[in-house]
Amino acid sequence: MVKEEQELANRPDNTAFTQQRLPAWQPMLSAGIVIPGFVLIGLAFIGIGVALFVTSRSIQVLELDYTGVGQNSPCYKCTYPNVSNCVCDLDFSIDSLFKGTVFFYYGLSNYFQNFRKYGVSKDDVQLSGDLTNFKSPSDTCSPYVYDSNNQPIVPCGSIANSMFNDTFQLFQKINGTKTLVPFDGKGIAWWTDYNIKYRNPSVTPLKNAFNSTVKPIFWSKPAYDLDISDPANNGFINQNFLVWMRRAALPNFRKLYGRIDEGVYAQGLPAGNYSLAIAYNYPVLSFDGRKKVVFSNVSWMGGKNEFLGIAYLVIGSLCILMSIVMLIVYAKFKFPEED
Amino acid sequence: MGSVESYFGRLCGKEQEKEEERLFRANDRPFNLSYHYADNAIKTSKYNLFSFLPLNLFEQFRRLANAYFLFLMALQVIPQISSLSWFTTAVPLILVLSITAVKDASDDINRHKSDKQVNNRMVKVLIDGELRNEKWLNVQVGDIIKLENNQFVTADLLLLSSSEPLNLVYVETAELDGETNLKVKQALTVTGDMGDSIDALAGFNGEVRCEPPNNRLDKFKGTLTLDGQTYSLDNDKVLLRGCTLRNTEWCFGVVIFGGPDTKLMQNSGKTTFKRTSIDHLMNVLVLCIFGFLASMCTVLAIGNGIWEVREGSVFTAFLPREQGADAALSSFLSFWSYVIILNTVVPISLYVSVEIIRLGNSFFIDWDRKMYYPKNDTPAQARTTTLNEELGQIKYIFSDKTGTLTQNIMTFNRCSINGKAYGELFDFSGQRVEITEKTARVDFSWNQLADPKFTFHDHSLLETVREGNPEAQAFFRLLALCHTVMPEEKKEGELYYQAQSPDEGALVTAARNFGFVFRSRTPETITAMEMGRTVTYELLAVLDFNNVRKRMSVIVRNPEGKLTLYCKGADTIIFERLHPSCNKLKEATIGHLNEYAGDGLRTLALAYKPLDDSYMDKWRQRHHEASTAMEGREERLDELYEEIEKDLLLLGATAVEDKLQDGVPQTIEQLAKADIKIWVLTGDKQETAENIGYSCNMLREEMREIFVVAANTAEGVKEELQNARRKMCPEAAEEPSVKKARAGLFWLQKTETVQDEKVDGDYGLVINGHSLAFALEKNLQLELLRTACMCQTVICCRVTPLQKAQVVQLVKKYKQAVTLAIGDGANDVSMIKAAHIGVGISGQEGMQAVLSSDYSFAQFRYLQRLLLVHGRWSYLRMCKFLQYFFYKNFTFTFVHFWYAFFCGFSAQTVYDEWFITLYNMVYTALPVLGMSIFDQDVNDRWSFQYPQLYTPGQLNQYFSKKAFVLCMMHSCYSSLILFFIPWAAMHDTVRDDGKDLADYQSFALLAQTCLLIVMNIQLCLDTYYWTAVNHFFIWGSLAAYFAITLTMYSNGMFLIFTSSFPFIGTARNSLNQPNVWLTIFLTSLLCILPVVASRFVFIQLRPTINDKVRQKVRKEALPAPAPRRPPARRISTRRSGYAFSHAQGYGDLVTSRRFLLKLRSRPPLFTQTDSPLALNEPQLYRTIAEDPEESQSP
């Protein structure tokens, strides 16, 4: 026996693996699976599609362009060159109640936040409160690393520099009197951005951390003055700053400015006339950009988007159609069984 | 390595010019050192500790792909261009480089080890008048060294003296040329006389002039000058490094060539690197992809230019331009930025993955127990691991005959004695009984000298002999006397025969077992034991065999003084020379011969003739004159032979079975069903080759016609070929239709393809070496190819090794088909090297074929498993892999292309950089490897059941340029879906708490998640065979993606590596949104459903053979066993001639004294193993031909 084993020293192992006999599942695209599969998927899609469509329909959206292109546009006056501190009032009315919490967005069009050189122009280390990068910001911030006096810019980079600086105040006009509809600007940024990604240096007062740095060139006030009233909303953790810094994927985008969820407006915006006072600072016309404001409420599927619902409906119907085609093909051309 | 050596040699100022002649003196180191001959140290390693990194990196960057990625990395360092962080390219490149480097290093360490081991072997060197033990590497040219039995020869030596008589030494050359038989070398008498006298040897001061180092193993030219006398030296006096000394106590030699100059080292080295057609296709495709990449980048660069002019120049408020930057510069820079981003269309991991898959599939070949031959413990071996998928595309097989189709074992099977046939068994009703393993054997135990391995089943023959039947006794006496076999008797009663051809051995062994034992011979006598009685015959003449005579005779005088001529030979030849009185017997014998021929046996007719003394005396006188004549010796001898070999009396005929290897006919049938054409290229004679053709079912009686081309002039060959062609296909054009095309890299290579022509009916073609020589000439080769390719079967006989290679090359060149050559001997090496794939039969004599082969196994029948199972699977897997791999990378990359239109052509990536880095190396690497290592469409049994499954491979159907284009279109569709569905679903929406969702990072995460899920589902669709490993890889990779993504986007990672992981929180914030998941779901199904639908419809409308068989597999668990057909008995009118495979007999040697002397003085050449397995086999005869190739030449 021993001898025999020695003789066959080179015999390969008899395992399922080496002999390529591993137990295996060998599925096939058979009619029994494919056709019912298509029908089921089709039905499911139609179901989801209907739900999405109905939900999307229930979401109310009001978009108002305030760029001021047309001469009768209320903000046209602010588009003249050399106008500063221009405020324009945008009047509009709502026919029916905007249910639930209403979100107020500003939107920009033809604005390339997703341009590569724009997108990389920031310094994450600096924004996480590291003081060494206050003194010497990363090169990625080019062309806004140092100002003409070779002072470091904090926060550096194109994104920060181009922060949106129009401000809005909403008034409801009831019988000629304007009641302020308060925007809640807290908690409009991602929790992770607010708590982890962006941090102010642990220097009190915050202002001292910014010694021997300069504010971004386009900014009217330094970062530590963004919200003097609330230290938890100041500096790098200013919510509007955070929202702006989360750059958009596409050239037409909108960003959250505030929620309307206080007092009488907690249940929604009632029907009526409103006036939006806009401090018009942000120039977009030079590159043919557009500015708008959006009022919207949301549902479980987020904001209004009819595409998904329609897509699901169309694809679902196509699946059903395809399953019928395949059934016909199968019944008519089912390949012969013989060799 | 030789080149490296000489390179360094040149660096050191050595070897300024090529050596013209080698001159050295024995025992004179100072003189010899002045010539700077290489010493005996060898170096096969490529690197040392310091040169490894630079040299290896240099080697690696010579590969186009690696260089390309290095170039990309260089681009990424330029800040204006860099659109991706350096690590996206660096990590994969470093990974690939280090994997290769580790492999190279381990290979080189092994080479270092073996170098060291060889260089440190000890040998006795004569230095300053005494023998000293020295390491091999210290041996110099001109040193005298002493070798002992079973030692390796240290360097190429000139043999001086030896312990054996006549200064002979025996060497085994297996390591050098693969032949296991011993070879004899003989020293010059003048040096041999020194013996082992150290003083004499130390005083030896001969001067040797010889050829410079070269790689010809069989030639050596030189002179030895000693004491003013000059002696010529030839190959017989040289011991080559790589040989082993055998049966020789000691010998002395002087070193001629050392180390790298030895013929062994000169022979190793340059091996041609074989590449598969998929490799070539891949190179072409990669080139296409480069072109495609360039055009994509151009489009995007132009887009960037336009965007800069129309939008960018006015968007400067928020993104100021650098000084002097204009649209043209920006466009130029963005071209290179996009080269970086889109580089993933040329995947770096492609080559690595391909190598891994091939390696895996090679292991499966090594591990296959069904290709393991237990009798000599030989597993199949994939010696080249880079050719697997080509095994699935073979169109032509070129096979050797002896040792490949046949076992090279001859068994004495039947005989016809005096008109009565023996050897077959019949039952009572007269029905033939099939002889199996279990059939009772004839008991030869009464005969002390019988060979125990000899088997015979017909008892009546032995009874006839023992009864004293004179014809039967004469029959076996003839077999015991008329041959050129050498006997060896190690111990009393243990006889071994050294036969020149196995046929002869079989016949002599048969006689031995039937009581006529050939025991010993001297040049003048033959001693035999006849039925227990020792009889010594006087051997008067051996009328040797040659090609023309096709017979051999001996003239012997028995102790009673009676003179007899015994003759055996081809039946046709013998029958011409018979005495008229034998006519009746002749008729009966012819009947038997036809029967034997029908069974594919090799037949010989036996005859004898009593001679009278007076005639014999005169004849011998004339014979002596003729054989010493200076002119026309051959003709005169032939005349004499012709004169005496007439009026013979017929004794009967023998039938020897040239045993086919097991399963050869079935294998050939299977391969034929798989539409593989088999050509037999053999050095054997036409008759034997035809015989084998019939017995392994390649030639069949029912074939319409078998053409034999055997003309001796170019015109004749041309005419015969044309006639054959016109007969097969009368309507075919006279001129072959040659399709010219261009292929290869840059389409530089011109190809000419001869189209296949349809012929109805089966034809066979037999062509002999002479005609083949003419047919292979330039002007006839296309004619040959056309005719041969119309035939079902082609047999080329009496071809030289070179012709074998030429035939292979001809088919390779003009058929653009994949060829495989299979053989076992040194004469097959050229064809094995010439073919796309060379297969060596291992376990037979010689290793030469195996050593130069790509695959080796022990039995021809394993070829069908290698091709129909392993080859087919490998091809299938490779094609699926490539298709999927290209799809996966194109889709990945195209999304960037679409995104460019939305991001101002700014070379912004869609995905996270980490995802780009890990996509090929981690997320999608293992699942596709799992598929391409384990996948099988149907299992091996079904593959055998339907050999037709093999044909798609021959037609390149699974992966071709067309498939590649389809794959690109599919990618294009998928990438459109993958970009625009998320775009449409996300561009104006927000999270369910009103916060941002259309931001870049969320969009990137969404796009990459969709992509990965789609890629995995696509792989699931492509996977036919889901093993646990596949499940683990696919689900594991998906899980790993989510795990890695969540980790990289976690707070911890950001806090530690702030600038490397800016995507913090993205996963958490967007993957908890229902609309994100709904988008992923929609995108995935939209990518996959059309594929499912179209595949389903195609299966119904135009099912491939694979679909059909797979459908069948679902219905039946196991294939129906193939019907066993009993072998049909054929009665054939076709007869073989003298069926010996050798060209020239051994008559001269047998009658020369020298040959016998050396045989007697040593133990047998082949020690028999005592294993029980060996006992079960018939005795194996080995040729003792000096030069195996000589016997093959026409």
Interface residues (C-beta under 8 A of the other chain):
Chain A: E7 L8 A9 N10 R11 P12 D13 N14 T18 Q19 Q20 R21 L22 P23 A24 W25 Q26 P27 M28 L29 S30 A31 V34 G37 F38 I41 F45 I48 L52 T101 F103 Y105 N110 Y111 F112 Q113 N114 F115 R116 K117 Y118 G119 S121 D124 V125 S128 D130 S138 D139 P143 S158 N161 S162 I188 A189 W190 W191 T192 D193 I196 K197 V243 R246 R247 A248 A249 L250 P251 N252 F253 R254 K255 L256 R259 P283 S286 F287 D288 S296 V298 S299 W300 M301 G302 G303 K304 N305 F307 L308 A311 Y312 I315 C319 M322 V325 M326 V329 Y330 F333 K334 F335 E337 D339
Chain B: P79 S83 E311 V314 F315 T316 A317 F318 L319 P320 E322 S337 F364 D366 W367 D368 R369 K370 Y372 P374 D377 T378 P379 W873 F902 C903 G904 S906 A907 Q908 F934 Q936 N939 D940 I981 W983 A984 A985 M986 H987 D988 T989 V990 R991 D992 D993 G994 K995 D996 L997 A998 D999 Y1000 Q1001 S1002 F1003 A1004 Y1024 Y1025 W1026 T1027 A1028 V1029 N1030 N1051 F1054 L1055 T1058 S1059 P1062 I1064 G1065 R1068 N1069 Q1073 P1074 N1075 L1078 T1079 L1082 L1085 L1086 L1089 V1092 A1093 R1095 F1096 V1097 I1099 Q1100 L1101 P1103 D1107 K1108 R1110 Q1111 V1113 R1114 S1171 L1173
